[in-house]
Amino acid sequence: MSDCHATCRCNRLLGPLVVVLVVMMFVMTFFSREPETQFSQESASQESALPREMPTFAGSSGETTHFQEARAKMIRDDLAARDIRDPRVLEAMGRVPRQRFVPERYADEAYGDRPLPIGHGQTISQPYIVALMTQLTEPKPTSRALDVGTGSGYQAAVLSELCKEVYSIEIVEPLATEAKKRLAELGYRNVTVRHGDGYRGWKEHSPFDVIIVAAAADHVPEPLVEQLAPGGRLVMPVGNYFQDLLLVEKRADGSVGHKKVAAVAFVPMTGEAER
């Protein structure tokens, strides 16, 4: 009798337990479907933004597979997976050999999404920020661009892939000299580099459709706004300790609009900007 009672009691307990397990499996299956659908849709969106074939740059025949794979991963994971959607910008970033724009000892770190030192107290911006600033200016094949703060020349190279003409100014003379040589060696023929203070722009070649400033000031230099073409866009970090990436757009009637895009951290603009 005791064995029978024990068996019956187990059966009574197992019945509800089986029902609970079945319900839990149904709920888990039902709610797991939507995230999979969302993920596949997001992946499809990212995939459509990626270049169909990773572009090459002038003189890329000697580049190792290691760097090609690192650059492709950067495009996929750090740019397209975030909010870089302009296919021309993604293709341009995929063509520029970032490892050639950093000191040799940092070459293996070139495609990490972080800034790297380039000497003289200056840095090369992280790839995402370069792509974001470029995308915000909406460069076109007919655009004339001004790059303030050449650094190692990486931003100028990206703009070179997207614009008709690029004028780049660097206040640190050794960096300007090195960047000019590097860009020429890599075949960027539409970039002109000079040593000087970029605060007052480059009036002889204005107006500019695109202006990108890679150093922070506590205000937007008025000469740069004056040299912006109607319909043109300027992007630069503004602030001292706390900085915002600011988008400045000059309308067709000459009026100017400002928009804060993101919190950033850049090296300070030197020269006249400090006065």
Backbone hydrogen bonds, N-H to C=O, Kabsch-Sander energy under -0.5 kcal/mol:
donor,donor_aa,acceptor,acceptor_aa,energy
5,H,1,M,-2.8
6,A,2,S,-2.2
7,T,3,D,-2.3
8,C,4,C,-2.8
9,R,5,H,-2.5
10,C,6,A,-2.1
11,N,7,T,-2.3
12,R,8,C,-2.6
13,L,9,R,-1.7
14,L,10,C,-3.0
15,G,11,N,-2.1
17,L,13,L,-1.5
18,V,14,L,-2.7
19,V,15,G,-1.8
20,V,16,P,-2.5
21,L,17,L,-2.4
22,V,18,V,-2.4
23,V,19,V,-2.4
24,M,20,V,-2.5
25,M,21,L,-2.2
26,F,22,V,-2.0
27,V,23,V,-2.5
28,M,24,M,-2.6
29,T,25,M,-2.2
30,F,26,F,-2.6
31,F,27,V,-2.5
32,S,28,M,-1.2
33,R,29,T,-0.6
33,R,30,F,-0.8
34,E,30,F,-0.5
36,E,32,S,-1.0
37,T,33,R,-1.9
38,Q,34,E,-2.9
39,F,35,P,-2.9
40,S,36,E,-2.3
41,Q,37,T,-2.1
42,E,38,Q,-2.6
43,S,39,F,-2.8
44,A,40,S,-2.1
45,S,41,Q,-2.0
46,Q,42,E,-2.5
47,E,43,S,-2.9
48,S,44,A,-2.1
49,A,45,S,-1.1
50,L,46,Q,-1.2
60,S,57,F,-2.0
62,G,59,G,-0.7
63,E,60,S,-2.0
68,Q,64,T,-1.6
69,E,65,T,-2.8
70,A,66,H,-1.9
71,R,67,F,-2.5
72,A,68,Q,-2.1
73,K,69,E,-2.2
74,M,70,A,-2.1
75,I,71,R,-2.3
76,R,72,A,-2.2
77,D,73,K,-3.3
78,D,73,K,-0.5
78,D,74,M,-1.8
79,L,74,M,-1.0
79,L,75,I,-0.5
80,A,75,I,-2.9
81,A,76,R,-0.9
82,R,79,L,-1.3
84,I,79,L,-1.8
85,R,83,D,-0.9
90,L,86,D,-2.2
91,E,87,P,-2.4
92,A,88,R,-2.3
93,M,89,V,-2.7
94,G,90,L,-1.6
95,R,91,E,-0.8
95,R,92,A,-0.9
96,V,92,A,-1.4
98,R,96,V,-1.5
100,R,97,P,-2.3
101,F,98,R,-2.1
102,V,99,Q,-0.7
106,Y,103,P,-2.4
107,A,104,E,-1.6
109,E,106,Y,-1.7
110,A,107,A,-1.4
112,G,109,E,-1.8
114,R,112,G,-2.2
116,L,124,I,-1.5
118,I,122,Q,-2.3
119,G,122,Q,-0.7
122,Q,119,G,-1.6
124,I,116,L,-2.8
130,V,126,Q,-1.9
131,A,127,P,-2.6
132,L,128,Y,-2.9
133,M,129,I,-2.7
134,T,130,V,-2.1
135,Q,131,A,-2.8
136,L,132,L,-2.4
137,T,133,M,-1.0
137,T,134,T,-0.6
138,E,134,T,-0.6
138,E,135,Q,-1.2
143,S,140,K,-2.0
145,A,143,S,-0.5
145,A,165,E,-2.8
146,L,210,V,-2.7
147,D,167,Y,-3.2
148,V,146,L,-0.6
148,V,212,I,-3.0
149,G,147,D,-0.7
149,G,169,I,-3.2
150,T,169,I,-1.2
153,G,150,T,-2.3
157,A,153,G,-2.0
158,V,154,Y,-2.1
159,L,155,Q,-2.5
160,S,156,A,-2.2
161,E,157,A,-1.3
161,E,158,V,-0.5
162,L,158,V,-0.5
162,L,159,L,-1.2
163,C,159,L,-2.5
164,K,143,S,-1.8
165,E,143,S,-1.6
166,V,190,N,-2.4
167,Y,145,A,-2.7
168,S,192,T,-3.1
169,I,147,D,-2.5
170,E,194,R,-2.0
173,E,171,I,-0.8
176,A,172,V,-2.1
177,T,173,E,-2.5
178,E,174,P,-2.4
179,A,175,L,-2.8
180,K,176,A,-2.2
181,K,177,T,-1.8
182,R,178,E,-2.7
183,L,179,A,-2.8
184,A,180,K,-1.6
185,E,181,K,-2.4
186,L,182,R,-1.8
187,G,184,A,-1.1
188,Y,183,L,-2.6
189,R,187,G,-1.5
191,V,188,Y,-0.9
192,T,166,V,-2.6
194,R,168,S,-2.2
196,G,170,E,-2.1
198,G,196,G,-0.6
200,R,197,D,-0.7
201,G,198,G,-1.8
205,H,202,W,-1.8
206,S,203,K,-1.3
208,F,227,Q,-2.9
209,D,144,R,-2.0
210,V,144,R,-1.7
211,I,233,R,-2.1
212,I,146,L,-2.5
213,V,235,V,-2.5
214,A,148,V,-2.8
214,A,212,I,-0.5
216,A,267,V,-2.5
217,A,237,P,-1.3
224,L,221,P,-0.7
225,V,221,P,-1.4
226,E,222,E,-2.5
227,Q,223,P,-1.5
228,L,225,V,-1.2
229,A,208,F,-3.0
231,G,250,K,-3.3
232,G,229,A,-2.9
233,R,209,D,-2.3
234,L,248,V,-3.0
235,V,211,I,-2.5
236,M,246,L,-1.9
238,V,244,D,-2.9
239,G,217,A,-2.7
240,N,242,F,-0.6
243,Q,241,Y,-0.5
243,Q,264,V,-0.7
244,D,238,V,-2.5
245,L,262,A,-3.6
246,L,236,M,-3.1
246,L,244,D,-0.6
247,L,259,K,-3.0
248,V,234,L,-3.3
248,V,246,L,-0.5
249,E,257,G,-2.5
250,K,232,G,-2.1
251,R,249,E,-0.6
251,R,255,S,-3.1
254,G,251,R,-2.0
257,G,249,E,-2.6
259,K,247,L,-1.9
261,V,245,L,-3.2
262,A,245,L,-0.7
264,V,243,Q,-1.6
269,M,216,A,-3.4
273,A,270,T,-0.7
274,E,271,G,-1.9
275,R,272,E,-1.5
